[in-house]
Amino acid sequence: MSNINKKLAQDLTWCVNHDSLTGLPNRTVMRERIVSALQRARRNKSGVAVLLIDVDGFKFINDTHGQDAGDMVLKMIAGRLHGQILLGEAVARSGDNEFILLCEQVEQAAKMAILAKNINAMLHQPIDVAGLALLVTVSVGIAIDQDGTHSADDMLRHADTAMRVSKEQGPGGWQFFCAQVHEQSQMQIMIAHGLRTAIARDELSPRFQPIVVAESGRIVGAELLLRWHPPEGPVSPALFIPIAEMTGAIVEIGAWVFRQACLAEADWRRRWGVAAPYVSVNVSTRQLNNESLVDVFAAILCETGADPARLLLEITETTLMSDVETNIRILHSLANLGLRVAIDDFGTGYSSLAQLTRLPVSVLKIDKAFIDGIDRNPESRAVIRAVIGLGRALGLKMVAEGVESSDQQSELCAYGCDLIQGYYFHNPLEEKTFVDTVEREIQKGVTSSVEPLHFLIYISTAVEPMSQAALDALLKQSRLYNRPAGITGCLIYQDGYFMQMLEGKREVVSKLMNKVKNDPRHTDIRTIVEGKAPRRVFVDWSMELRDLVPGPNEPDFNDWQSRTISLPELAEDARTCYTYMMAYMHAGIVH
């Protein structure tokens, strides 16, 4: 054979055995190497590990930055993996965005976990693509043979199964294949297979969880929640929804769900007219990525005669940010059909205010995680206060999810939340039960289920001038009592006089006032104004104190004041006193 022919034969062999983009061996070659490694391991009584490495979010990289950028990322990853392999290791490209790492003489499984962690750390270093610094994570599945009982195909299949389980748990992780993972994988296969025929077999059904007015508990809407009852028994949505999303079955199922929402809306409007509750329905990432979504929803609206203005599409914050530009375009197209849009689980993702203002959003839903901590976690209260403030500034309705107690309801009302849903009011209901519940409300009416917030402002005279240490002690004492009692407010001390605002439940405020009147540190106690408060002013579950003795950094007002207005004079005008207290909160002097 001539040298030219030999070179052509070598080149052809190389092309058959290697990936043209990265230069790495392909899956076929790696499978042969795994077969050989397992044979050596049986002779040497040693272990073999196969790591399947899948690039997280690779489609997003391709769609956002183009295929050339995606190819550059794959080449960089291949180079970094090849540069890190040691004696007894080999790396190959297995598929579009997958790589295989083979390790021989594996003695401890824990070392493979360390290796997977190190791979992620190495690949997480920024990749420069046309001046853009891209950060990449991978999901790693690990299969280990330490007893010589597995074939090469077993190892590859097990690593793939473990990788998929790892990916479901979030990007940048790793998972060993084990019996539990195998059982989980088999269950997922069974669920995926069952979902293909669930609609045809009439195994799906809707439930409606009422959404109520925060103060009264009156039903004004319902979130449609999907249930699946195959012959083997009910399957939790927490199990089948992610699998439907992963397999793409969610597209057909989502259209079915939207049709049920439309049918319900049309039926309720025929029953109750303008008093009919609206219907809220979830839309997933996979549905938004489907090009036919807008046309499908438009056809269903036309077919059912539903009023799109009484339908609310719920998009999670993380779904929204997965592909901002595409999702904004799709949501605007859906809004053009007359449909309304809500951002679900708001506060748990990473959307920016700039993106929010670009969206046709009419509702923000506060995640249950923040509601759970409203009575004990300052951070949760801060998020709720900020989200409600943001929503009001943008003219949006606010819905709090997962409300399970009267205290949570009371505080959300005090913060100015519009609507709430949760087990404190209603479990998810079958449609007939939901209809009967609304019918009873319409016939009997609904009385307010939350005790009104009460406020009180009083003035008093200090028995003797208060030092800073005495004021600090008073503030500490007030906070110790007021926080667990659910009382907030503001205490002002100026020139020997106190003025204090208290807010909370009426009974608790009255009880505190009885204690205040018996406090020997002040006298001449007089109530300036009290009554029902529309919402809580001081929302951090504490008491604030402001000493109005002139400070060293305060401007000199002497040349500008014709006279000084004392707190007793101010107390003659109840409205001005209330505005005075409000001004301290809005100015950020107290919280």
ZATITOR-977337 format. One record per residue (C-alpha): x negated, y negated, z negated. Coordinates in steps of 0.001 Angstrom, whole numbers, padded with zeros to 6 digits, always signed. Example, Ala and Ser with C-alpha at 12.3 -4.5 7.8 and 13.67 -1.06 7.14 Angstrom:
<atoms>
-012300+004500-007800
-013670+001060-007140
</atoms>
This chain:
<atoms>
+000000+000000+000000
-001368-003377+000948
-002055-005992-001693
+000805-008135-000313
+003285-005289-000561
+002025-004405-004034
+002502-008031-005105
+006033-008081-003653
+006850-004842-005460
+005514-006253-008731
+007500-009457-008271
+010646-007497-007508
+010144-005304-010569
+009617-008403-012726
+012808-010000-011385
+014815-006849-012082
+013530-006640-015656
+013461-010304-016690
+015760-013269-017073
+014987-015804-014345
+015722-018868-016522
+013739-018090-019669
+011246-015511-018407
+012202-013178-021261
+012949-009472-020763
+016640-008790-020105
+019108-006620-022015
+018312-003487-019998
+014608-003660-020858
+015388-004414-024511
+017688-001392-024716
+014850+000830-023464
+012498-000701-026055
+015041-000051-028812
+015276+003607-027688
+011475+003914-027931
+011360+002085-031274
+013956+004441-032764
+011962+007482-031565
+008796+006122-033200
+010705+005317-036363
+011987+008894-036669
+008429+010229-036367
+006994+007678-038800
+010041+007690-041122
+010278+003917-040902
+013076+001443-040259
+014186-000475-037159
+016215-003691-037088
+018016-005395-034216
+019025-009043-034557
+021574-010461-032134
+021197-014263-032004
+024099-016297-030593
+023797-020065-029998
+026656-021856-031809
+028769-024274-029788
+026882-023689-026545
+029977-024347-024399
+030270-027770-026025
+026647-028536-025085
+027291-027512-021468
+030589-029389-021222
+029284-032542-022870
+025758-032840-021490
+025906-030721-018326
+024537-027331-017277
+021009-028645-016768
+020932-029703-020417
+022303-026292-021445
+019590-024541-019413
+016939-026726-021048
+018248-025788-024510
+018110-022071-023672
+014547-022363-022357
+013456-024236-025497
+015075-021623-027755
+013483-018790-025775
+010085-020464-026090
+010431-020950-029822
+011587-017372-030393
+008791-015940-028231
+006242-018094-030029
+007300-016682-033403
+007310-012934-032669
+004809-010838-034578
+003289-007393-034034
+006083-004829-033808
+008645-007381-032644
+010112-008163-029228
+012592-010719-027952
+014935-010685-024947
+017764-012718-023487
+020947-010674-023705
+023616-012900-022162
+024622-016480-021439
+023702-017798-024888
+022546-014663-026697
+019103-013345-027567
+017979-010026-029067
+015098-009632-031507
+013716-006140-032174
+011737-005458-035363
+009911-002205-036188
+008528-000772-039458
+011279-002485-041459
+010953-001546-045121
+013292-004020-046835
+016593-005359-045532
+016066-008566-047510
+013152-009477-045227
+015548-009495-042269
+017757-012023-044072
+014695-014197-044646
+013802-013812-040971
+017326-014869-039895
+017127-017883-042190
+013715-018836-040793
+014989-018497-037215
+017779-020943-037947
+015387-023363-039629
+013011-023178-036659
+015761-023669-034067
+017379-026482-036044
+014448-028741-035215
+015716-031338-032688
+015522-030321-029019
+014719-033227-026699
+016931-033124-023605
+016709-036161-021328
+016010-038393-024296
+018771-036866-026459
+017803-035098-029686
+020134-032084-029854
+020451-030040-033048
+021176-026348-032542
+022268-023615-034943
+022655-019890-034296
+024736-017090-035764
+022765-013891-036357
+024041-010329-036635
+021654-007771-038152
+021791-003979-037665
+019261-001745-039449
+018506+001971-038943
+016495+003480-041821
+017517+007124-041525
+017157+007816-037788
+020860+008414-037213
+021707+005572-034789
+021336+005235-031051
+020232+002105-029206
+023822+001457-028168
+024947+001813-031813
+022356-000762-032886
+023381-003270-030217
+027088-002788-030914
+026645-003091-034683
+024505-006221-034356
+027141-007750-032082
+029908-006929-034577
+027940-008459-037453
+027171-011566-035386
+030866-012155-034684
+031708-011841-038365
+028940-014316-039160
+030273-016769-036556
+033758-016640-038088
+032279-017698-041422
+030771-020843-039906
+027745-021793-037813
+024151-021286-038872
+024615-018035-040823
+023759-014362-040642
+025506-011092-041477
+024351-007495-041968
+026339-004698-040382
+027815-002426-043039
+030903-000289-043639
+032881-003303-044770
+031927-005262-041650
+032849-002248-039533
+036268-001993-041193
+036781-005726-040743
+035845-005430-037079
+038239-002514-036544
+041022-004442-038247
+040354-007436-035998
+040528-005202-032926
+043861-003782-034085
+045233-007274-034793
+044011-008581-031427
+045665-005636-029667
+048919-006115-031596
+049086-009821-030846
+049149-009122-027095
+052621-007581-027429
+053932-009435-030498
+056137-011817-028501
+057542-009116-026221
+058395-006945-029243
+060066-009867-031051
+057698-009535-034022
+057085-013270-034519
+059361-015538-036526
+059265-019166-037709
+059414-020480-041257
+060113-024110-042086
+058468-025810-045058
+060419-028970-045934
+058680-032360-045920
+060340-034721-048396
+060421-038372-049369
+057829-038783-052119
+060091-040544-054623
+063418-038785-054099
+062532-035335-052775
+065041-035776-049935
+064212-033587-046914
+063266-035623-043835
+061173-033119-041903
+059790-029589-041788
+056516-028004-040767
+056999-024888-038653
+054836-022047-039969
+054380-018805-038022
+054954-015321-039482
+054139-011943-037890
+055878-008711-038883
+054582-005751-036822
+055960-002248-037606
+052986-001539-039915
+053939-004462-042173
+053465-008243-042347
+050056-009709-041468
+048884-012897-043163
+048513-015963-040912
+045089-016434-042510
+044097-013194-040759
+045869-013284-037411
+045676-016997-036510
+041818-017105-036326
+041845-013904-034244
+044511-015314-031931
+042352-018410-031565
+039215-016365-030872
+040845-014066-028284
+042851-016793-026547
+046201-015241-027523
+046955-018481-029357
+047723-020188-026021
+050772-017998-025314
+051716-017803-029004
+051362-021580-029360
+053772-022123-026449
+056248-019764-028150
+055916-021694-031403
+056443-025033-029649
+059606-023646-028004
+060926-022582-031446
+060234-026099-032759
+062116-027614-029802
+065074-025265-030246
+065234-026105-033953
+065050-029865-033317
+067843-029728-030722
+070049-027614-033008
+069486-029816-036084
+070206-032984-034087
+073501-031497-032889
+074390-030697-036507
+073318-033881-038274
+072583-036550-035667
+070152-039256-036770
+070023-037686-040252
+068401-034533-038833
+064878-033705-040085
+062005-033922-037627
+059908-030829-036805
+056143-030646-037206
+054122-028011-035321
+050400-027153-035348
+048274-027297-032192
+044916-025494-032184
+041549-026168-030590
+042061-023418-028015
+045417-024892-026971
+043923-028364-026502
+041222-026855-024310
+043847-025252-022067
+044365-027351-018939
+048035-026377-018605
+049067-027439-022144
+050715-030732-021136
+052654-029151-018256
+053792-026237-020445
+055024-028548-023221
+056764-030813-020683
+058604-027818-019194
+059696-026593-022640
+060997-030051-023574
+063019-030162-020369
+064329-026610-020830
+065437-027031-024474
+066655-030631-024380
+064601-031460-027493
+063906-035086-028395
+060088-035471-028218
+060206-038440-030613
+061448-036061-033322
+058582-033607-032785
+055204-034073-034488
+052054-032307-033228
+049565-031617-036028
+045874-031586-035033
+043241-030874-037693
+040472-033428-038072
+037783-030835-037256
+039696-029720-034140
+039911-033314-032995
+036156-033844-033296
+035163-030638-031485
+035394-032457-028128
+036471-036023-028803
+036780-037377-025273
+038716-034411-023879
+041018-034256-026907
+041750-037985-026773
+042708-037639-023103
+044981-034642-023779
+046616-036258-026803
+047391-039411-024830
+049001-037235-022140
+051111-035510-024807
+052020-038879-026316
+053148-040017-022853
+055748-037220-023026
+057123-039002-026101
+055592-036585-028633
+054160-037928-031883
+050734-036906-033248
+049510-036287-036799
+045945-035738-038041
+046097-032772-040428
+043694-032098-043342
+042524-035705-043116
+039484-036438-045285
+037865-033003-044853
+036237-033655-041469
+033918-036276-040067
+036021-038456-037801
+035129-042118-037667
+037513-045034-037912
+036535-045987-034358
+037772-042620-033048
+040941-042798-035128
+041923-046133-033631
+041622-044677-030117
+044203-041986-030807
+047999-042114-030448
+048394-041107-034099
+051477-041916-036176
+050896-039727-039281
+047937-038811-041525
+048215-035694-043696
+046090-035599-046853
+044482-032208-047441
+045633-030059-050360
+042081-029894-051725
+042305-033548-052779
+045833-033177-054199
+044658-030318-056445
+042141-032626-058137
+044262-035766-058379
+044708-035557-062165
+041131-034645-063085
+038725-035562-060287
+037758-039216-059691
+036412-038365-056218
+039750-036843-055157
+041618-039907-056385
+039178-042173-054561
+039697-040276-051281
+043492-040340-051653
+043477-044051-052442
+041180-044764-049478
+043183-042629-047028
+046497-044181-048083
+044967-047651-047837
+043606-046831-044370
+046933-045418-043254
+048843-048479-044420
+046368-050801-042703
+046921-048908-039424
+050691-048727-039860
+050717-044919-040249
+052972-042681-042345
+051197-040711-045074
+052013-037080-045934
+050401-035275-048900
+050161-031473-048604
+050144-028853-051348
+052026-030768-054073
+052722-028331-056912
+053588-030430-059985
+055611-033433-061102
+052416-035192-062228
+050971-034918-058707
+054222-036251-057278
+054257-039185-059734
+050697-040198-058960
+051186-039971-055199
+054253-042192-055521
+052197-044616-057605
+049569-044756-054848
+052223-045485-052228
+052308-042114-050400
+055370-041868-048132
+056050-038135-047805
+054970-034932-049519
+055295-031178-049043
+054457-028270-051284
+055767-025500-053494
+056859-027972-056183
+059822-028750-053927
+060211-025868-051461
+058532-022698-050257
+058514-022059-046498
+062113-021129-045649
+063816-019037-043003
+065754-021297-040656
+069192-020327-042008
+068066-021061-045562
+066557-024348-044439
+069797-025370-042704
+071854-024446-045797
+069492-026472-048014
+069760-029584-045850
+073547-029149-045652
+073806-029122-049458
+071668-032255-049693
+073868-034092-047209
+077066-033084-049021
+075894-033683-052607
+073265-036372-052102
+069785-036442-053685
+068826-038289-056855
+065275-039441-057474
+063131-036630-058875
+060278-038804-060095
+060319-041035-063144
+059806-044674-062076
+056462-046248-062888
+056708-048894-065612
+054473-051915-066191
+054176-054404-069034
+052106-057565-069563
+051657-059059-073038
+049616-061820-074672
+048166-061970-078181
+045749-063954-080348
+042499-062464-081640
+042244-062628-085449
+038575-063565-085067
+036263-064179-082095
+035246-060952-080334
+031570-060261-079748
+030435-058324-076681
+029792-055269-078875
+033322-055487-080294
+034804-055796-076807
+032799-052774-075619
+034082-050757-078574
+037659-051835-077793
+037287-050813-074153
+035863-047409-075091
+038717-046799-077531
+041304-047817-074922
+039869-045527-072279
+039810-042538-074634
+043531-042955-075265
+044770-044190-071908
+043113-041707-069555
+044842-038547-070877
+048088-040505-071370
+048179-041552-067720
+048044-045262-068511
+046018-047707-066447
+045708-051448-066571
+043532-054451-067261
+042609-056322-070465
+041450-059960-070285
+039787-061816-073171
+039358-065590-073012
+038805-068214-075718
+040236-066053-078512
+043268-064753-076585
+044090-061358-075067
+046244-060733-072019
+046806-057137-071054
+048655-055279-068307
+049694-051660-068907
+051200-049284-066333
+052431-045717-066629
+055571-043820-067608
+057978-046059-069529
+058104-043843-072606
+054302-043656-072811
+053871-047424-072304
+056445-048123-075055
+054670-045747-077424
+051357-047480-076755
+052898-050912-077327
+054003-049799-080790
+050369-048933-081550
+049216-052246-080068
+051566-054207-082334
+050055-052543-085401
+046437-053236-084381
+044936-055619-087019
+042496-057181-084541
+045152-059441-083040
+048410-061181-083897
+051240-063193-082268
+051890-060401-079777
+054437-061356-077152
+055658-059480-074071
+055464-061681-070970
+057148-059366-068463
+057957-055676-068018
+059874-053579-065539
+059713-051017-062734
+056466-051047-060725
+056590-050248-056995
+053180-048588-057212
+050170-048362-059505
+047824-051366-059284
+044832-050021-061230
+044436-046507-059872
+041317-045059-061509
+043027-043641-064618
+041280-046020-066950
+041431-049425-068620
+039378-052318-067300
+038231-055277-069388
+037269-058725-068194
+035634-061175-070600
+036289-064651-069199
+033591-066384-071239
+031619-068389-068607
+028629-066424-067375
+025119-067702-066536
+025629-067275-062776
+029027-068969-062686
+029352-072287-060792
+029697-075488-062861
+033362-076536-062742
+033168-079422-065239
+033228-082189-062622
+036203-080590-060862
+038540-079784-063740
+041054-082339-065029
+042025-079851-067781
+041651-076187-068744
+044680-073874-068531
+044677-071477-071471
+046094-067950-071427
+049091-069031-073600
+049948-071696-071014
+049583-069165-068185
+051885-066809-070097
+054773-069253-069623
+054955-068142-065969
+055457-064379-065729
+055039-064267-061950
+051722-066138-062102
+050494-063758-064816
+051321-060747-062626
+049581-062358-059634
+046627-063216-061902
+046190-059544-062834
+046606-058411-059244
+043934-060872-058124
+041304-059223-060314
+041984-055833-058757
+042049-057101-055153
+038859-059120-055679
+037048-055952-056732
+036211-057401-060160
+038030-054465-061720
+039043-051186-060062
</atoms>
